[in-house]
Amino acid sequence: ELHRKDPNCASCHARMDPIGFGLENYDVLGRWRADDEGVAIDASGKLPSGETFAGPEEMKALILKRKDEFLKHFVRKMLG
């Protein structure tokens, strides 16, 4: 939240945070977790397109709707 409130950080974090939130159920080693030290994890988010999701499965479904576009940009960023 602090990054999105700071104008110097907000332009990037507003775009990338929702994807990170959608993967929040996975810990640093990729293991599934439903809570973080007893606090339930909120893995919901809103993409720049305005589409909302609740968890990684819904986020995946939204991305798959635009699979070709996603792959194009993913490869472009990886090669960059």
N, C-alpha and C positions, 0 to 999 in steps of 0.2 A: 504494500500500500504506500509506503514511503516513496518508493521510486516513481510510482504513478502520480504522486502529488507534486514532486519536484519537476518543474518545467524542463530542466536540462535532461532528465531521464525519461520523462513521461512518453515522449513520442515513440521510443523504441519499446518500452515496457508495456505500453498499451497494446501493442501487437503481439509480443512474444509471451507475456504472462499467461494469457488464457490457455495456451497450449501446455505450458508448464503445469498449470492448475489441473488440467485434464489428466496429467500423468502423476499427480500427487500421491495416488495410492501406492505407487512403487517406491521402495526405499532406494538408497544409494547403490545397493547391490542388485536391484531389480526384483526384489521380493515383494509380494503383495502384502499390504497392510490396510486395515480398516480404520485404525486410529493411530495417533502419534502421542505416546505417553498418556493414554486415556482420553484424549480429545478426538472426537470423530473427525475424519478427514472430509473436507468439502472439495470435491473434485469437479465442481461445476465451473463453467466459464461461458464467455460470449466472444465469438470471433469477430474480427473487423467487419465481416459481411453482415453482422447482426444476428447470425444464427447462434442459438444457445445449445448447450449440452450439459449433461449431468453424468460425468464419469468418462473413463477412457473408451468404453464401447460406443457411446453416443458420439464422442468426438471422432472416433474412427469412421463411423457411418457418414458423418458430414464430410470428412476428407475424401472418402471413397466416391462420393457424389461428384467430386471434381478431381478424380484420379489423374487424368492427363496433365492438368494444370499443376497439381501438387508435385508430380514426378519431374516436370520441367523445372520448376523452381528449386526443388530439392537437389537435383543434379547440378544446376547452376551454382548454388551455394556451396556444395561439396567441392566442386572444381575450383571455385574462387578461393 
